[in-house]
């Protein structure tokens, strides 16, 4: 039975680790009923705090989200429309009707969707409903990047050199970019979340960036206005969390380092930053508070900065909402930011002074996405979660999620599965726990970015704190390829794989604890096998002694022990005293098996010595020539098709544009040739690997 207690266990489990504050005064009355104008993990996050505060909750959902976790967690839930966000989660008329019908006194917008929409806040105010966020004037001032930059200058906040007006067209964009000096950042005035942002290094990229950014901005925010700034090369992305009330009090709650990004979207965050010294931290915090006070800000908000190698910092933008990465701040300060937002919205003054805000320990957050990290560091993946198990048995782990086993990851919404947070007394401890948590995270049914996240947090540059927003392209200039095994790790993987193979072979020979064939020979105790891994074929000798195996690989013997629970998705294996947590993803009768080892899934084929000798006579399937065809690298919607049958195209020429999760991606020709056939048109929905265009 699906109960609140079952759902709450994810949250309650971490309270003993003090990952956030659970202090609540029951005599401090706020609201009786609150509507959450959002979905997924952030809706669940808000509901958890509301439960703690004794506030009843109303969830809204689209028709495809009818069985979503946030819908089941809320006290009441109402459908507001079909799957497209414009008809459901962005449908203000439908949401306002639900508020009236259900008698909600307040609305928490989460992040994204209507969280920074001044019209939504105005409509709520006109009907006497409290918006859990800042006043309309602050949303308008800080939600517009052009106006916010001017306000920041007036508040004596350091700003990036650039053009403060609205860019009219591509020609003006080129002229402005030349005046500022390349490289430049083109970004949506009303943007956020990395959408509507492009870096341009020359005139051609500026024209292309203007086109894509304006289209993305219109699609995501209904506002295609753009601005251009000087691009700070190789910066760190560090943001300050602020909290302000309606009585003129404002605090800065330390910083978050958010430099590990792909396509201007954050992937790994931590608090505090390894880079800031107390003086720089204080200067950034004081400027963030000065900006908040300049716009009479009240609620939780975030002031984002770019910081160069000399610790010069420049105002980037202010997000007038809760940030995705807010849990790491909660971990090191002990504050529940959702609770503080609700208190402020009700009119209570802040309970803390600046001197009360600690930096207690270290917290790291990894954004777990349904994405294929081997494609541009993460292109969306859709599907049903056939198996899902969060690593909550690992100490000091918090998982903010809005899904469960059986949930669908659809094309309509952000591909985030969860936010995985670990906490430690210091950074090394927090990172070690994150490594363990990622190894113990079970996600089946969709592609995911666990392998990329794990590689980032164990990379020497990251461990040393030598990071910037260009970390991923610098560390993986040819794209992410997964973990590269050392010789020792390769031997450990081979030894584990063949031990698991033998265990399965022995189990298949028995039925209810007895041999399947009564006259069968006694158990074997040794095996000679051949393992195909990558480009190599490795002879392996295995001998069994109880539940342990002695495996000879490359002339070296390794001892492998485990409980060998084949029913569990996780398997703890000890190899010569080194403990590894592995996951066996798949296997088939031909000896092919996939094992997740050190975060990366490796494909192996294990054969007996005789079968390996015979396999050389098996014909190999010829690889498909993909240079003449273009397939969609991800599920999405065709925005534009630039060619027709008979057209000549050059290598690198744009053929079509695919939009996935509100991000637009240009598909290009792999070679020069004539277009033979076009299999898509603007408006079509396509799946991963769907054929788009053929060349002769």
C-alpha positions as a printed Julia matrix, in Angstrom:
696×3 Matrix{Float64}:
   0.0     0.0     0.0
   1.31    3.47   -0.96
   1.24    5.56    2.23
   2.56    8.88    3.38
   4.85    7.04    5.78
   6.42    5.18    2.84
   7.09    8.42    0.97
   8.24   10.25    4.06
  10.87    7.63    4.8
  13.17    9.14    2.17
  13.08   12.43    4.05
  12.92   11.19    7.61
  15.89    8.89    7.16
  18.25   11.82    6.75
  17.02   13.85    9.7
  19.38   11.99   12.0
  22.27   13.27    9.87
  21.15   16.86   10.38
  21.03   17.61    6.67
  18.48   20.36    7.32
  16.66   21.95   10.22
  13.58   20.22   11.57
  12.86   22.83   14.24
   9.3    24.13   14.05
   7.25   26.13   16.52
   3.65   24.81   16.43
   2.42   28.03   18.04
   3.66   30.06   15.05
   0.64   29.94   12.73
   1.12   30.39    9.0
  -1.34   28.93    6.46
  -3.98   26.22    6.65
  -3.79   25.2     2.98
  -1.09   25.8     0.37
  -1.07   24.99   -3.35
   2.16   23.96   -5.06
   2.25   25.32   -8.62
   4.86   22.82   -9.8
   5.62   19.15  -10.25
   8.28   16.53   -9.61
  10.94   16.67   -6.94
  10.47   20.33   -6.0
   6.74   19.79   -5.42
   7.6    16.83   -3.17
  10.22   18.94   -1.4
   7.67   21.67   -0.56
   5.07   19.13    0.57
   7.53   17.6     3.06
   8.08   20.92    4.82
   4.36   21.7     4.75
   3.68   18.36    6.46
   6.18   19.3     9.14
   4.49   22.68    9.61
   0.97   21.25    9.72
  -0.08   22.86    6.41
  -2.44   20.99    4.09
  -1.27   20.84    0.49
  -2.89   20.92   -2.94
  -1.01   19.52   -5.92
  -1.7    20.38   -9.54
  -0.82   18.04  -12.37
  -1.13   17.45  -16.09
  -3.0    14.42  -17.38
   0.23   12.45  -17.89
   1.27   13.22  -14.3
  -1.94   11.83  -12.76
  -0.02    9.07  -10.95
   3.07   11.13  -10.12
   4.6    10.97   -6.64
   3.83   14.61   -5.81
   0.16   13.95   -6.6
   0.07   11.02   -4.16
   1.92   12.91   -1.45
  -0.38   15.95   -1.42
  -3.59   16.06    0.62
  -5.54   17.03   -2.51
  -4.72   17.09   -6.23
  -6.37   18.58   -9.33
  -5.62   18.15  -13.03
  -5.0    21.46  -14.82
  -4.67   20.28  -18.42
  -2.87   18.07  -20.94
   0.86   17.3   -21.01
   2.29   20.38  -22.8
   3.38   22.88  -20.13
   1.64   25.77  -21.88
  -1.65   23.95  -21.33
  -1.04   22.78  -17.77
   1.75   23.98  -15.49
   1.89   27.36  -17.27
  -1.89   27.66  -17.59
  -2.56   30.52  -15.16
  -6.32   30.55  -15.73
  -6.64   26.85  -14.85
  -4.38   27.2   -11.81
  -6.27   30.24  -10.52
  -9.52   28.29  -10.84
  -8.05   25.44   -8.74
  -6.95   27.94   -6.08
 -10.48   29.32   -5.82
 -12.1    25.88   -5.86
  -9.81   24.35   -3.23
  -9.59   27.41   -0.99
  -5.79   27.65   -0.97
  -4.51   30.61    1.04
  -1.01   30.57   -0.42
   0.93   29.28   -3.43
   4.5    28.03   -3.54
   5.78   28.12   -7.15
   8.92   26.01   -6.69
  11.36   26.87   -9.5
  10.84   27.11  -13.23
   7.33   27.36  -14.66
   5.6    30.37  -13.0
   8.1    30.9   -10.17
   9.43   34.16  -11.62
   6.31   35.27  -13.49
   5.27   38.7   -12.24
   1.8    38.4   -13.82
   1.1    35.23  -11.82
   2.22   36.92   -8.6
   0.05   39.94   -9.43
  -3.03   37.8   -10.08
  -2.56   35.99   -6.78
  -2.25   39.28   -4.91
  -5.4    40.64   -6.55
  -7.36   37.71   -5.09
  -5.79   37.89   -1.65
  -3.71   34.74   -2.09
  -0.17   34.84   -0.7
   2.67   34.18   -3.13
   5.51   32.31   -1.38
   8.2    34.46   -2.89
   9.17   38.1    -3.33
   6.83   40.96   -4.21
   5.94   41.62   -7.85
   8.29   44.6    -8.21
  11.3    42.49   -7.19
  10.36   39.7    -9.61
  10.06   42.23  -12.43
  13.29   44.03  -11.59
  15.44   40.93  -11.12
  13.67   38.73  -13.67
  14.75   41.03  -16.49
  18.51   40.68  -16.97
  18.78   44.14  -18.51
  16.97   45.95  -15.69
  18.67   43.83  -13.02
  22.11   44.72  -14.35
  21.32   48.44  -14.16
  19.99   48.05  -10.62
  23.09   46.09   -9.64
  25.31   48.9   -10.93
  23.35   51.44   -8.89
  23.68   49.23   -5.79
  27.48   49.23   -6.23
  27.54   45.56   -7.25
  30.33   44.48   -9.61
  28.9    43.87  -13.12
  30.17   42.33  -16.37
  31.0    44.76  -19.21
  28.39   44.57  -21.97
  25.45   46.11  -23.81
  22.63   47.09  -21.45
  19.86   47.4   -24.06
  17.79   44.89  -26.03
  19.47   43.49  -29.16
  17.12   44.01  -32.13
  18.45   41.64  -34.78
  21.43   39.54  -35.86
  23.17   42.46  -37.6
  23.0    44.57  -34.45
  24.2    41.57  -32.43
  27.32   41.35  -34.61
  27.98   45.1   -34.32
  27.64   45.02  -30.52
  29.77   41.89  -30.2
  32.56   43.55  -32.18
  32.4    46.63  -29.94
  32.56   44.55  -26.74
  35.21   42.23  -28.15
  35.0    38.46  -28.6
  34.16   36.16  -26.96
  30.66   37.31  -25.95
  27.71   35.7   -24.2
  24.32   36.0   -25.88
  21.5    35.32  -23.45
  17.78   35.7   -22.98
  16.75   38.75  -21.0
  14.01   36.78  -19.24
  16.02   33.56  -19.14
  17.27   31.12  -16.58
  18.4    27.52  -16.23
  20.89   27.86  -19.09
  18.13   28.19  -21.68
  18.51   30.88  -24.33
  22.28   31.17  -23.78
  25.06   30.9   -26.38
  28.77   31.75  -26.43
  30.0    33.35  -29.64
  33.65   33.64  -30.69
  33.12   35.29  -34.09
  30.52   36.97  -36.32
  29.12   33.71  -37.71
  28.59   32.23  -34.24
  26.96   35.49  -33.14
  24.37   35.31  -35.93
  23.68   31.65  -35.21
  23.58   32.28  -31.47
  21.11   35.14  -31.92
  18.78   32.86  -33.88
  18.9    29.9   -31.49
  18.83   31.96  -28.29
  15.83   34.01  -29.39
  13.94   30.85  -30.42
  14.74   29.08  -27.14
  13.81   32.18  -25.14
  10.46   32.47  -26.9
   9.77   28.77  -26.36
  10.81   28.69  -22.68
   9.76   32.11  -21.41
   7.45   33.62  -24.01
   9.96   36.48  -24.37
  12.58   36.5   -27.14
  14.52   39.6   -26.02
  18.29   39.14  -25.85
  21.27   40.94  -24.4
  25.02   40.58  -25.01
  27.83   40.65  -22.44
  31.56   40.09  -22.43
  32.21   36.4   -21.85
  34.49   35.85  -18.86
  36.71   33.05  -20.11
  37.43   30.14  -17.74
  35.44   31.5   -14.77
  33.96   29.87  -11.71
  30.2    30.06  -11.18
  29.67   30.9    -7.5
  26.35   32.05   -6.09
  25.25   33.57   -2.8
  22.04   32.44   -1.11
  20.15   35.38    0.42
  17.18   35.42    2.76
  15.21   38.58    3.48
  11.98   39.44    5.29
   9.38   42.19    4.98
  10.91   44.16    7.86
  14.13   45.22    6.16
  16.26   42.34    7.44
  18.46   40.43    5.02
  21.11   37.71    5.38
  23.57   35.95    3.12
  23.72   32.22    3.79
  27.19   31.6     2.38
  27.98   30.43   -1.13
  27.52   27.52   -3.49
  30.08   26.49   -6.1
  28.25   25.56   -9.32
  31.07   25.47  -11.86
  30.59   21.94  -13.22
  28.18   22.6   -16.08
  27.18   21.34  -19.49
  25.41   23.62  -21.97
  25.28   26.33  -19.26
  23.3    24.02  -16.96
  24.69   22.95  -13.6
  25.54   19.31  -12.98
  27.48   19.23   -9.69
  27.22   21.81   -6.89
  28.79   22.1    -3.47
  28.84   24.31   -0.41
  31.03   25.96    0.56
  33.44   26.71   -2.3
  37.06   25.55   -2.17
  38.1    28.8    -3.86
  36.75   31.59   -1.67
  38.62   33.04    1.27
  36.68   34.68    4.14
  37.27   38.19    2.78
  35.98   37.41   -0.72
  33.04   35.47    0.73
  32.1    38.43    2.91
  32.44   40.92    0.03
  30.24   38.8    -2.23
  27.71   38.27    0.54
  27.51   41.95    1.38
  27.02   42.91   -2.28
  24.3    40.27   -2.63
  22.49   41.65    0.42
  22.92   45.22   -0.88
  21.19   44.21   -4.12
  18.39   42.44   -2.24
  17.77   45.52   -0.1
  17.9    47.8    -3.16
  14.83   46.03   -4.59
  13.15   45.54   -1.18
  13.48   41.81   -1.61
  11.63   39.47    0.76
  12.0    35.66    0.57
  14.79   33.28   -0.36
  16.73   34.27   -3.46
  20.08   33.72   -5.12
  22.59   36.21   -6.49
  24.85   34.52   -9.03
  28.4    35.66   -9.76
  31.18   34.76  -12.17
  34.55   34.71  -10.4
  37.85   34.86  -12.29
  41.18   33.32  -11.31
  42.14   36.46   -9.36
  38.94   36.29   -7.29
  37.4    39.26   -9.07
  33.66   38.64   -9.08
  30.94   39.94  -11.39
  27.16   39.96  -11.0
  25.51   37.5   -13.37
  21.84   37.49  -12.37
  19.48   37.2    -9.42
  17.05   34.31   -9.24
  13.95   35.39   -7.34
  13.01   31.86   -6.3
  14.29   28.73   -4.65
  17.27   27.26   -6.5
  17.58   23.64   -7.59
  20.78   23.36   -5.54
  19.37   24.81   -2.29
  19.86   21.52   -0.35
  23.63   22.0    -0.03
  23.03   25.33    1.71
  20.52   23.67    4.03
  23.13   21.04    4.9
  25.85   23.46    6.0
  23.57   26.01    7.72
  20.88   23.77    9.25
  18.11   25.99    7.85
  15.02   24.71    6.04
  14.72   27.31    3.27
  11.16   26.34    2.32
  10.11   26.83    5.93
  11.85   30.22    6.02
  10.1    31.26    2.78
   6.71   30.36    4.23
   7.45   32.28    7.46
   8.56   35.37    5.55
   5.5    35.25    3.28
   3.28   35.19    6.36
   5.0    38.32    7.65
   7.27   36.94   10.38
  10.71   38.51   10.81
  13.85   36.44   10.31
  14.86   34.43   13.37
  18.6    34.74   12.75
  21.32   37.37   12.59
  24.26   37.3    10.19
  26.6    36.17   12.97
  24.34   33.15   13.57
  24.88   31.67   10.09
  27.48   28.88   10.22
  29.48   26.88    7.73
  29.11   23.5     9.35
  30.73   20.71    7.34
  30.57   20.22    3.56
  27.8    19.21    1.17
  27.86   18.05   -2.46
  24.9    17.73   -4.83
  24.83   15.74   -8.06
  21.94   16.24  -10.46
  20.92   12.79  -11.64
  19.39   13.07  -15.12
  17.72   10.7   -17.55
  20.36   11.49  -20.13
  22.97    9.75  -22.23
  26.26   11.32  -21.04
  28.11    9.89  -24.04
  26.23   12.32  -26.3
  27.27   15.96  -25.76
  27.68   15.25  -22.01
  23.98   14.44  -21.77
  21.16   14.3   -24.31
  17.71   13.44  -22.91
  16.47    9.88  -22.57
  12.83    8.9   -22.09
  11.18    5.73  -20.84
   9.73    3.94  -17.83
  11.78    3.31  -14.69
  11.62   -0.47  -14.66
  13.72   -0.62  -11.49
  14.55    2.21   -9.12
  16.3     2.17   -5.75
  17.73    5.22   -4.0
  20.95    4.84   -1.96
  19.42    5.9     1.35
  21.2     3.13    3.24
  24.46    5.05    2.74
  25.13    7.36    5.74
  24.54   11.1     5.38
  22.71   10.86    2.07
  19.69   12.93    1.05
  17.72   12.27   -2.13
  15.25   14.87   -3.39
  13.16   13.13   -6.04
   9.68   13.07   -7.45
   9.68    9.66   -9.05
   9.44    6.01   -8.07
   9.75    2.61   -9.71
   7.34    2.56  -12.63
   7.42    6.32  -13.2
   7.65    7.61  -16.77
  10.33   10.06  -17.85
   8.54   11.87  -20.66
   9.53   14.21  -23.45
   7.41   17.0   -22.0
   9.41   17.88  -18.89
  12.91   18.31  -17.55
  14.82   14.98  -17.57
  15.95   15.29  -13.95
  15.49   12.07  -11.97
  16.66   13.41   -8.62
  19.11   15.53   -6.7
  21.59   13.34   -4.81
  23.14   15.12   -1.82
  25.85   13.9     0.53
  27.14   15.58    3.66
  30.39   15.25    5.6
  32.44   16.99    8.23
  34.82   17.99    5.41
  34.95   17.9     1.61
  36.86   14.63    1.38
  34.25   12.88    3.5
  31.34   14.33    1.51
  32.95   13.26   -1.79
  33.69    9.74   -0.52
  30.05    9.36    0.49
  28.94   10.66   -2.89
  31.12    8.07   -4.62
  29.5     5.33   -2.5
  26.0     6.73   -3.05
  26.43    6.8    -6.85
  27.66    3.18   -6.84
  24.58    2.17   -4.85
  22.01    4.07   -6.97
  19.89    1.67   -9.04
  18.23    3.17  -12.14
  16.96    0.92  -14.92
  14.75    1.64  -17.92
  16.34    4.91  -19.06
  19.85    6.11  -19.8
  21.32    8.12  -16.9
  24.39   10.19  -16.12
  25.7     8.29  -13.07
  28.9     7.41  -14.95
  29.68   11.05  -15.73
  28.88   12.24  -12.2
  31.13    9.61  -10.65
  34.01   10.41  -12.97
  33.74   14.12  -12.15
  33.83   13.72   -8.37
  36.87   11.39   -8.39
  38.82   13.32  -11.04
  42.11   14.71   -9.6
  41.31   18.24  -10.83
  37.93   18.24   -9.12
  39.31   16.71   -5.93
  41.95   19.46   -5.84
  39.31   22.14   -6.44
  40.84   23.13   -9.8
  37.54   23.69  -11.6
  35.77   26.18  -13.83
  32.69   26.29  -16.06
  34.88   24.79  -18.82
  35.79   21.74  -16.73
  33.94   19.15  -18.85
  35.17   20.23  -22.31
  38.71   20.67  -20.96
  38.87   17.3   -19.2
  36.99   15.47  -21.98
  37.86   17.38  -25.2
  36.68   14.47  -27.37
  33.52   13.93  -25.35
  32.87   11.7   -22.36
  33.83    8.06  -22.96
  33.25    6.56  -19.52
  35.79    5.41  -16.95
  39.16    4.33  -18.36
  40.2     1.21  -16.49
  43.68    0.88  -15.05
  45.34   -2.53  -15.39
  44.42   -3.37  -11.8
  40.8    -2.26  -12.28
  40.57   -4.27  -15.5
  41.75   -7.39  -13.66
  39.26   -6.68  -10.84
  36.4    -6.37  -13.33
  37.4    -9.55  -15.18
  37.75  -11.48  -11.91
  34.37  -10.26  -10.68
  32.63  -11.0   -13.98
  33.91  -14.59  -14.27
  33.15  -15.31  -10.61
  29.6   -14.12  -11.16
  29.41  -16.23  -14.33
  30.47  -19.38  -12.48
  28.0   -18.72   -9.65
  25.19  -18.47  -12.2
  26.32  -21.61  -14.02
  26.35  -23.58  -10.79
  22.94  -22.26   -9.76
  21.43  -23.21  -13.13
  22.47  -26.83  -12.52
  20.36  -27.1    -9.38
  16.63  -27.1    -8.65
  15.32  -26.58   -5.1
  18.83  -27.19   -3.79
  19.37  -30.53   -5.58
  20.94  -31.36   -8.94
  18.54  -31.1   -11.88
  19.85  -34.43  -13.2
  20.32  -36.95  -10.37
  23.09  -38.86  -12.17
  25.04  -35.68  -13.0
  28.73  -35.62  -12.21
  29.88  -34.0    -9.01
  30.46  -30.27   -8.99
  33.37  -28.85  -10.87
  35.87  -26.78   -8.95
  37.83  -25.17  -11.8
  37.05  -23.51  -15.14
  39.04  -22.19  -18.09
  37.27  -19.23  -19.67
  37.84  -16.55  -22.3
  36.57  -13.02  -21.74
  36.08  -10.41  -24.46
  36.28   -6.86  -23.03
  36.68   -3.86  -25.29
  39.33   -4.65  -27.89
  40.94   -7.38  -25.8
  40.4   -11.12  -25.3
  41.65  -12.44  -21.97
  42.14  -16.1   -20.94
  41.03  -16.55  -17.33
  41.35  -19.53  -14.97
  38.87  -19.83  -12.11
  38.86  -22.15   -9.1
  36.2   -22.27   -6.38
  36.64  -22.72   -2.64
  33.33  -22.36   -0.78
  31.9   -18.92   -1.56
  35.31  -17.59   -2.64
  36.99  -17.76   -6.03
  40.62  -17.69   -7.01
  40.93  -16.07  -10.42
  44.09  -15.98  -12.52
  44.29  -13.06  -14.95
  47.45  -11.87  -16.74
  49.45  -14.36  -14.7
  48.23  -12.82  -11.43
  45.85  -14.43   -8.93
  43.0   -12.49   -7.33
  40.75  -13.66   -4.5
  37.07  -12.75   -4.98
  34.46  -13.1    -2.23
  30.81  -12.09   -1.94
  27.48  -13.31   -0.61
  26.5   -13.73   -4.29
  22.87  -12.69   -3.86
  21.8   -12.87   -7.49
  18.32  -11.54   -6.7
  19.69   -8.17   -5.57
  20.37   -5.38   -8.1
  23.43   -4.46   -6.01
  26.31   -6.81   -5.33
  29.08   -6.09   -2.84
  32.27   -7.84   -3.91
  35.65   -7.94   -2.18
  38.67   -8.41   -4.48
  41.94   -8.93   -2.62
  40.61   -6.84    0.26
  39.2    -4.04   -1.93
  35.42   -3.65   -1.65
  33.49   -2.78   -4.82
  29.75   -2.33   -5.31
  28.71   -3.52   -8.74
  25.45   -3.86  -10.65
  24.79   -6.6   -13.17
  22.66   -4.79  -15.76
  21.96   -7.6   -18.22
  23.06  -11.01  -19.49
  22.03  -13.49  -22.19
  22.56  -17.11  -23.14
  25.47  -16.31  -25.49
  27.65  -15.25  -22.59
  27.19  -11.52  -23.11
  26.81   -9.54  -19.9
  26.79   -5.87  -18.88
  28.19   -4.85  -15.5
  28.21   -1.42  -13.9
  31.66   -1.09  -12.34
  33.07    2.16  -10.95
  29.99    3.92  -12.34
  30.49    2.88  -15.97
  28.65    0.02  -17.68
  31.05   -2.41  -19.38
  29.99   -5.03  -21.94
  31.76   -8.38  -21.71
  31.37  -11.75  -23.36
  32.37  -14.77  -21.27
  32.87  -18.08  -23.1
  34.31  -21.46  -22.28
  37.66  -22.21  -23.86
  36.0   -24.46  -26.47
  33.27  -21.93  -27.3
  35.88  -19.19  -27.68
  37.8   -21.31  -30.2
  34.65  -21.9   -32.23
  33.49  -18.26  -32.07
  36.17  -17.18  -34.53
  34.21  -18.95  -37.25
  31.06  -16.95  -36.58
  30.37  -14.23  -39.21
  30.38  -10.66  -37.93
  27.6    -8.22  -38.76
  28.87   -5.36  -40.91
  28.61   -1.94  -39.29
  26.04    0.44  -40.78
  27.43    3.3   -42.87
  26.0     6.29  -41.02
  27.69    9.0   -43.1
  24.78    9.05  -45.58
  21.97    9.14  -43.02
  20.99   11.45  -40.2
  19.24    9.95  -37.21
  17.88   11.84  -34.23
  20.33   11.57  -31.31
  17.51   12.11  -28.81
  13.73   12.17  -28.5
  12.32   15.6   -29.33
  10.31   17.8   -31.66
  11.42   18.93  -35.12
  11.49   22.74  -35.05
  12.74   23.37  -38.57
  13.94   21.46  -41.66
  16.45   23.35  -43.8
  16.72   21.01  -46.82
  14.54   19.19  -49.37
  15.15   16.26  -51.73
  17.58   17.19  -54.49
  19.43   19.85  -52.47
  23.22   19.73  -52.29
  24.6    19.99  -48.75
  28.12   20.46  -47.45
  29.74   18.68  -44.53
  28.79   20.51  -41.34
  25.77   22.24  -42.93
  22.61   22.47  -40.82
  19.92   20.05  -41.98
  17.3    20.42  -39.27
  16.75   21.61  -35.7
  15.48   19.32  -32.91
  14.08   20.71  -29.66
  14.3    18.51  -26.56
  13.4    19.64  -23.05
  13.17   23.28  -24.31
  16.74   23.17  -25.69
  17.32   23.5   -29.44
  19.98   21.41  -31.17
  21.25   21.88  -34.73
  21.62   18.62  -36.71
  24.34   18.79  -39.37
  25.43   16.76  -42.41
  28.27   14.29  -41.83
  29.49   14.63  -45.44
  28.94   16.56  -48.67
  26.24   15.12  -50.9
  22.77   15.35  -52.43
  19.66   14.96  -50.3
  17.92   11.71  -51.27
  14.94   11.82  -48.89
  13.6    13.84  -45.96
  11.62   11.81  -43.42
  10.49   14.58  -41.09
   8.83   17.98  -41.11
   8.5    20.86  -38.67
   6.23   19.91  -35.78
   6.95   16.16  -35.93
   7.76   14.31  -32.71
  10.74   11.99  -33.18
  12.33    9.31  -31.04
  15.98    8.5   -30.46
  17.56    6.95  -33.6
  14.57    7.86  -35.81
  15.66    8.42  -39.42
  15.5    12.12  -40.36
  17.35   12.62  -43.66
  19.11   10.4   -46.23
  21.9    11.48  -48.58
  22.79    9.8   -51.88
